[in-house]
Amino acid sequence: MVRFFCYIFIFIVMNRYIEHIIKDLVRDTRIGYYDIDMFKPPYPSPALSPFHLTIRHFPDPPFLDYCRDTYGLTDQEIKYVWERYKDIILDKVSVKISRWRR
């Protein structure tokens, strides 16, 4: 029974840690970099457009390296973080573009 609660505790802590990582990545991303729809991710990469995120189903190598080196994530965790990060950034860019066009 104790082992079960330990697993649940570890699961909860890891979920909070991963959500914290996603918030950090989003917070450190500069949206509107060079142009209204460009963004600069916090990992070593040139400025990107939303198109880059829509065609990438798997994280690019700089993102993989950044998450492994900075946060110690596994490949499965990185894939989850990438999907959430991608969705949030696409939403933020589309909101910024819609506000700009008003």
C-alpha positions in Angstrom: 0.0 0.0 0.0 2.8 2.4 0.8 4.5 1.7 -2.5 1.2 2.6 -4.3 1.2 6.0 -2.6 4.8 6.6 -3.4 4.1 6.0 -7.1 1.1 8.4 -6.9 3.3 11.0 -5.2 6.0 10.7 -7.8 3.5 10.9 -10.6 2.0 14.1 -9.2 5.4 15.7 -8.6 6.6 14.8 -12.2 3.4 16.3 -13.7 3.9 19.5 -11.8 7.5 19.6 -12.9 6.6 19.1 -16.5 3.9 21.7 -16.4 6.5 24.1 -14.8 8.9 23.3 -17.7 6.1 24.1 -20.3 5.4 27.4 -18.5 9.1 28.3 -18.5 9.4 27.5 -22.2 6.4 29.6 -23.1 7.4 32.5 -20.9 10.9 32.6 -22.4 9.6 32.5 -26.0 9.7 35.9 -27.7 6.6 36.3 -29.9 6.7 38.9 -32.6 10.4 38.5 -33.2 11.4 40.2 -36.5 7.8 40.1 -37.7 4.3 39.8 -36.1 4.0 36.1 -36.6 7.6 35.1 -35.9 8.8 33.8 -32.6 12.1 33.1 -31.0 12.2 30.0 -28.8 14.3 29.9 -25.6 16.5 27.1 -27.0 19.3 27.7 -29.5 17.4 28.2 -32.8 16.7 30.9 -35.3 13.4 32.8 -35.2 10.6 30.5 -36.4 7.2 30.9 -38.0 4.0 29.1 -37.0 4.4 27.1 -40.1 7.5 25.4 -38.5 5.3 24.2 -35.7 2.5 23.0 -37.8 4.7 20.7 -39.9 6.8 19.4 -37.0 5.2 16.4 -35.4 8.4 15.6 -33.5 10.7 18.0 -31.7 13.7 19.4 -33.6 17.2 18.4 -32.4 17.9 21.8 -30.7 14.7 21.4 -28.6 15.6 17.8 -27.8 19.1 18.7 -26.6 17.8 21.7 -24.7 15.2 19.7 -22.8 17.6 16.9 -22.0 20.5 19.1 -20.9 18.5 21.8 -19.1 15.7 19.7 -17.5 16.9 16.1 -17.7 13.7 14.9 -19.5 13.3 11.6 -21.2 12.4 11.3 -24.9 8.7 10.5 -24.0 8.5 13.5 -21.7 10.1 15.7 -24.3 7.5 14.6 -26.9 4.7 15.5 -24.5 6.3 18.9 -23.7 6.8 19.6 -27.4 3.1 18.9 -28.2 1.9 21.2 -25.4 4.5 23.9 -26.1 3.6 23.8 -29.8 -0.1 24.2 -29.1 0.3 27.0 -26.7 2.7 29.0 -28.9 0.4 28.6 -32.0 -2.5 29.9 -29.9 -0.5 32.9 -28.7 0.8 33.7 -32.2 -2.7 33.5 -33.7 -4.1 35.8 -30.9 -1.3 38.3 -31.5 -2.0 38.3 -35.3 -5.8 38.7 -34.8 -5.2 41.7 -32.4 -2.7 43.2 -34.8 -5.2 43.0 -37.7 -8.0 44.8 -35.9 
